[in-house]
Amino acid sequence: MAGKGRLVILLLMLTIYFPGAGSTVAAAAAATTVERVEVTVTAAAATPTRVITRMTASVTAVGEQMLTGRQVAAVDAGRDSYARLIREIFDRVLVGYSVEDVQIIAGPATRIEVSVVPWGDVVQDVAVETTWSGMAPDVVELVRKDMGGVEEQIRQSLIALPVEAVDWAGGVSKGIIREILMGQLSDFYPSIDISGGTHTVVRIAMVPAGPLIHEVNVELRSRSFPNLLLHSLRPAVEETAGGMRGLPVSFIERNREFFANRLLARAEQTGMTRHYSLQYAAEIHTGTVTEVIFKAETARLNITLEGWLDMGRTKDNTTVKLHAGQYLDKQNELFMEVKFVPSSVSWSFEPGWAHKLTPTTQAGVRYNLSEQHSKLWLHQYLGNRWLLRLERDTATGYNEFAIRYKLHELLSAEYVFTTDEKWLRLIGNL
């Protein structure tokens, strides 16, 4: 209603009725002028409040252009002409409504009272159809929750409007709908189309906005389960994590817990959970390239398989180690470690006990059945990737200190210091 075309109509009509309207009025010192314009628009009781507000703003704009700065006496004397002008302007631009009456009460705060009546058929009901761009049903439901009661607000902004007014009022409603949606759901831009009629249809296409997730990388981790077995979880986890691709980064950040739980629920549906009593945790690090760290640990078993390649040693520099343990409770584990050295074709068997001092600290003892002596050990985890390892042979006094870094879910590097030598060890986490 306040477009350039309407402003041209206003200026033309002002020129016809009041040729000097665009010039500065030189009032006498004692004359009182109009300082502001206050507008009241009344319509049928069922007319949406936002439409009344829009009408009021339009009348106010016209009234201010027409009256502000003019002498109150002149406005009072010409109120019939001003009222007729306002009526003619709005009868031209206010499609779907007729101006029934215009009253102007002149004063420093001049009041304009306009009453309008609808004509023709009115909107009886509104259907809201929302489409989503390739989102899973549970994600759509999450977005709907963020939208709140927007659909009802859309209906309230259109019901009881004259059908002929839907075109211009629909433009108002589109702006209002976008404002509401982007206020409640700033991660998506709504594309809106309104088909007017007694049964009006509003179609909304929700399009992801802002920085989007282009790639999702998944890393599987476990301290108690072999990667070779864990690998069977990857298809389910990657497929579910891939559902974040194309969604706004801020939307995933705000609903991080939902998407983490979605990953856990999908993993729990696999046979791995039942067979090995696996317990899961998921971390989501958002960005245009999002990183998912998926952790799987056993509740009763601790099974790991490693391959060692030592650089800086010439003797027995390759080893395969199997750790198979059974948890007695949350703190204690009984285990058997088996090592095989291909270069000398030798085996060692070391039963042992581990005790968890804290969530990141473990200590225990192993007994070498072949050499018949014990080894004390301590493991200290530093975050997800770093590990400090200490060992002492009680019989020989041999000490070993190592610091390990996990390069990848399948590969770690460890630097080992002993009483006599040091070397770099690459560890395949099999």
NUKE-120656 format. One record per residue (C-alpha): x negated, y, z negated; residue in three letters. Coordinates in steps of 0.5 Angstrom, whole numbers, padded with zeros to 4 digits, always signed. Example, Ala and Ser with C-alpha at 12.3 -4.5 7.8 and 13.67 -1.06 7.14 Angstrom:
2
-0025-0009-0016Ala-0027-0002-0014Ser
REM end
This chain:
430
+0000+0000+0000Met-0006+0005-0001Ala-0009+0004+0006Gly-0012+0009+0011Lys-0005+0008+0015Gly-0001+0010+0009Arg-0006+0016+0007Leu-0005+0019+0014Val+0003+0018+0014Ile+0002+0022+0007Leu-0002+0028+0010Leu+0002+0028+0016Leu+0009+0029+0012Met+0005+0034+0007Leu+0003+0038+0013Thr+0010+0038+0016Ile+0014+0040+0009Tyr+0008+0044+0006Phe+0004+0047+0011Pro-0001+0050+0005Gly-0001+0044+0001Ala-0009+0043+0003Gly-0011+0050+0001Ser-0013+0052-0006Thr-0007+0056-0010Val-0010+0062-0013Ala-0005+0062-0019Ala-0004+0068-0023Ala-0008+0068-0030Ala-0001+0067-0034Ala+0001+0062-0029Ala+0002+0054-0031Thr+0000+0049-0027Thr+0001+0041-0026Val-0005+0038-0030Glu-0003+0031-0029Arg+0002+0026-0026Val+0006+0021-0030Glu+0010+0016-0026Val+0015+0011-0028Thr+0018+0006-0023Val+0024+0001-0025Thr+0027-0004-0021Ala+0031-0011-0021Ala+0029-0014-0028Ala+0027-0020-0024Ala+0021-0016-0020Thr+0014-0019-0022Pro+0011-0014-0027Thr+0004-0014-0023Arg+0008-0011-0017Val+0012-0006-0021Ile+0005-0004-0023Thr+0002-0004-0016Arg+0008+0001-0014Met+0007+0005-0020Thr-0001+0006-0018Ala+0002+0008-0011Ser+0007+0013-0013Val+0002+0016-0018Thr-0004+0017-0012Ala+0002+0020-0008Val+0004+0025-0014Gly-0003+0027-0016Glu-0005+0029-0008Gln+0002+0032-0008Met+0003+0036-0014Leu-0004+0036-0019Thr-0006+0044-0019Gly+0000+0047-0016Arg+0004+0052-0021Gln+0010+0048-0025Val+0015+0054-0023Ala+0013+0052-0015Ala+0014+0044-0017Val+0020+0045-0020Asp+0023+0050-0015Ala+0021+0045-0009Gly+0023+0038-0013Arg+0028+0036-0008Asp+0024+0037-0002Ser+0018+0033-0006Tyr+0023+0028-0008Ala+0025+0027-0001Arg+0018+0026+0001Leu+0016+0021-0004Ile+0023+0017-0002Arg+0021+0018+0006Glu+0014+0015+0005Ile+0016+0009+0001Phe+0022+0007+0005Asp+0017+0007+0011Arg+0011+0003+0007Val+0015-0001+0002Leu+0018-0007+0006Val+0023-0011+0002Gly+0025-0005-0002Tyr+0029+0001-0002Ser+0028+0007-0006Val+0035+0009-0009Glu+0033+0015-0013Asp+0027+0020-0015Val+0027+0025-0020Gln+0022+0030-0022Ile+0021+0033-0028Ile+0016+0039-0027Ala+0011+0041-0033Gly+0004+0041-0034Pro+0005+0033-0035Ala+0010+0032-0029Thr+0014+0026-0029Arg+0016+0022-0023Ile+0022+0017-0024Glu+0023+0012-0018Val+0028+0007-0018Ser+0028+0002-0012Val+0032-0004-0011Val+0030-0010-0007Pro+0034-0012+0000Trp+0035-0019+0004Gly+0033-0026+0001Asp+0028-0026-0005Val+0023-0032-0007Val+0027-0037-0010Gln+0021-0042-0012Asp+0013-0042-0011Val+0009-0049-0009Ala+0002-0048-0010Val-0002-0053-0006Glu-0010-0054-0008Thr-0015-0057-0004Thr-0022-0059-0006Trp-0028-0060-0002Ser-0030-0067-0003Gly-0030-0068-0011Met-0029-0074-0014Ala-0022-0074-0018Pro-0025-0074-0025Asp-0029-0068-0023Val-0023-0065-0020Val-0019-0066-0026Glu-0025-0062-0030Leu-0024-0056-0025Val-0017-0056-0026Arg-0018-0055-0034Lys-0022-0049-0033Asp-0017-0046-0028Met-0012-0046-0034Gly-0005-0044-0033Gly-0007-0040-0026Val-0002-0044-0022Glu+0004-0041-0027Glu+0001-0034-0026Gln+0001-0035-0019Ile+0009-0037-0019Arg+0010-0031-0024Gln+0007-0026-0019Ser+0012-0028-0013Leu+0018-0031-0015Ile+0024-0026-0015Ala+0020-0022-0009Leu+0024-0020-0003Pro+0022-0025+0002Val+0020-0019+0007Glu+0016-0016+0001Ala+0011-0022+0001Val+0007-0020+0006Asp+0004-0014+0003Trp+0006-0016-0004Ala+0002-0023-0002Gly-0004-0018-0001Gly-0004-0016-0008Val-0003-0023-0011Ser-0009-0025-0007Lys-0013-0020-0011Gly-0010-0022-0017Ile-0011-0029-0016Ile-0018-0029-0014Arg-0019-0024-0020Glu-0016-0029-0025Ile-0019-0035-0022Leu-0026-0032-0021Met-0026-0030-0029Gly-0024-0037-0031Gln-0028-0041-0026Leu-0034-0036-0023Ser-0037-0042-0020Asp-0032-0043-0014Phe-0029-0038-0009Tyr-0022-0039-0008Pro-0019-0038-0001Ser-0012-0037-0001Ile-0006-0037+0004Asp+0001-0035+0003Ile+0007-0037+0007Ser+0013-0033+0005Gly+0020-0035+0005Gly+0025-0037+0000Thr+0021-0043-0001His+0014-0040-0001Thr+0008-0044-0001Val+0001-0042-0003Val-0005-0046-0001Arg-0012-0045-0005Ile-0018-0048-0002Ala-0023-0048-0008Met-0030-0047-0005Val-0037-0048-0009Pro-0040-0041-0010Ala-0047-0039-0012Gly-0053-0043-0012Pro-0051-0051-0011Leu-0055-0057-0012Ile-0058-0060-0006His-0062-0066-0009Glu-0061-0070-0015Val-0067-0074-0017Asn-0066-0080-0022Val-0072-0083-0026Glu-0070-0089-0030Leu-0074-0090-0037Arg-0075-0095-0042Ser-0079-0097-0048Arg-0076-0104-0049Ser-0074-0107-0042Phe-0078-0109-0036Pro-0077-0104-0030Asn-0077-0110-0025Leu-0070-0112-0029Leu-0068-0104-0030Leu-0068-0103-0023His-0062-0107-0022Ser-0058-0101-0025Leu-0061-0096-0020Arg-0056-0096-0015Pro-0050-0095-0020Ala-0054-0089-0023Val-0056-0086-0017Glu-0049-0086-0014Glu-0046-0083-0020Thr-0051-0078-0020Ala-0050-0076-0013Gly-0043-0074-0014Gly-0047-0067-0017Met-0049-0066-0010Arg-0046-0060-0007Gly-0043-0057-0014Leu-0045-0050-0017Pro-0051-0051-0021Val-0048-0047-0027Ser-0042-0051-0027Phe-0046-0057-0028Ile-0050-0053-0034Glu-0043-0051-0037Arg-0041-0059-0036Asn-0047-0062-0038Arg-0044-0067-0043Glu-0039-0069-0038Phe-0043-0071-0033Phe-0048-0075-0037Ala-0042-0079-0040Asn-0040-0080-0033Arg-0047-0083-0032Leu-0047-0087-0038Leu-0040-0090-0037Ala-0042-0092-0030Arg-0048-0096-0033Ala-0044-0099-0038Glu-0039-0102-0033Gln-0045-0106-0030Thr-0047-0113-0032Gly-0054-0111-0035Met-0050-0108-0041Thr-0047-0115-0043Arg-0053-0119-0042His-0058-0115-0045Tyr-0054-0111-0050Ser-0057-0105-0047Leu-0056-0098-0050Gln-0056-0091-0045Tyr-0058-0084-0046Ala-0058-0079-0040Ala-0061-0072-0039Glu-0059-0067-0034Ile-0064-0062-0032His-0060-0057-0027Thr-0063-0053-0021Gly-0062-0053-0014Thr-0066-0060-0014Val-0063-0063-0021Thr-0067-0068-0025Glu-0063-0074-0028Val-0067-0078-0033Ile-0064-0084-0035Phe-0066-0088-0041Lys-0064-0095-0043Ala-0066-0099-0049Glu-0064-0106-0052Thr-0061-0107-0058Ala-0064-0113-0060Arg-0069-0115-0055Leu-0076-0111-0053Asn-0079-0114-0047Ile-0084-0110-0043Thr-0089-0112-0037Leu-0095-0109-0036Glu-0101-0109-0031Gly-0108-0106-0032Trp-0113-0104-0028Leu-0119-0101-0032Asp-0124-0096-0028Met-0131-0095-0031Gly-0131-0103-0034Arg-0134-0108-0030Thr-0132-0114-0034Lys-0125-0116-0035Asp-0122-0110-0032Asn-0115-0113-0030Thr-0110-0115-0034Thr-0103-0117-0034Val-0099-0116-0041Lys-0092-0119-0043Leu-0089-0116-0050His-0083-0120-0052Ala-0080-0118-0058Gly-0074-0119-0063Gln-0071-0114-0067Tyr-0069-0116-0074Leu-0066-0109-0076Asp-0067-0102-0073Lys-0074-0101-0076Gln-0077-0108-0076Asn-0079-0113-0070Glu-0082-0119-0069Leu-0086-0120-0063Phe-0091-0125-0058Met-0096-0121-0054Glu-0099-0125-0048Val-0105-0123-0044Lys-0108-0126-0038Phe-0114-0124-0035Val-0115-0126-0028Pro-0123-0125-0027Ser-0124-0130-0033Ser-0117-0134-0032Val-0117-0133-0040Ser-0110-0133-0044Trp-0109-0130-0051Ser-0103-0130-0055Phe-0102-0125-0061Glu-0096-0126-0065Pro-0094-0120-0069Gly-0090-0115-0073Trp-0088-0108-0072Ala-0085-0103-0076His-0082-0096-0074Lys-0084-0091-0079Leu-0080-0085-0075Thr-0076-0085-0069Pro-0083-0083-0065Thr-0088-0087-0070Thr-0089-0095-0070Gln-0094-0099-0074Ala-0096-0106-0075Gly-0100-0112-0074Val-0102-0117-0069Arg-0106-0124-0070Tyr-0110-0127-0065Asn-0109-0134-0065Leu-0115-0136-0061Ser-0120-0132-0064Glu-0116-0132-0071Gln-0117-0125-0073His-0112-0119-0074Ser-0111-0112-0071Lys-0108-0106-0074Leu-0105-0101-0069Trp-0101-0095-0069Leu-0097-0092-0064His-0095-0084-0064Gln-0090-0082-0058Tyr-0091-0075-0056Leu-0084-0073-0052Gly-0082-0077-0047Asn-0089-0078-0043Arg-0095-0078-0048Trp-0097-0083-0053Leu-0103-0084-0058Leu-0105-0091-0059Arg-0110-0093-0065Leu-0112-0100-0066Glu-0117-0103-0071Arg-0120-0110-0071Asp-0120-0112-0078Thr-0126-0118-0077Ala-0131-0114-0073Thr-0129-0107-0075Gly-0128-0105-0067Tyr-0124-0099-0066Asn-0120-0097-0060Glu-0117-0090-0059Phe-0113-0088-0053Ala-0108-0083-0050Ile-0103-0085-0045Arg-0099-0080-0040Tyr-0093-0083-0036Lys-0094-0081-0029Leu-0088-0084-0026His-0083-0089-0029Glu-0087-0095-0026Leu-0094-0092-0027Leu-0098-0089-0033Ser-0105-0087-0034Ala-0109-0088-0040Glu-0116-0086-0043Tyr-0119-0091-0047Val-0125-0089-0053Phe-0128-0095-0057Thr-0134-0095-0061Thr-0139-0096-0055Asp-0135-0094-0049Glu-0130-0091-0045Lys-0126-0092-0039Trp-0120-0090-0035Leu-0114-0095-0035Arg-0108-0095-0030Leu-0102-0098-0032Ile-0097-0101-0028Gly-0090-0101-0032Asn-0087-0107-0028Leu
REM end
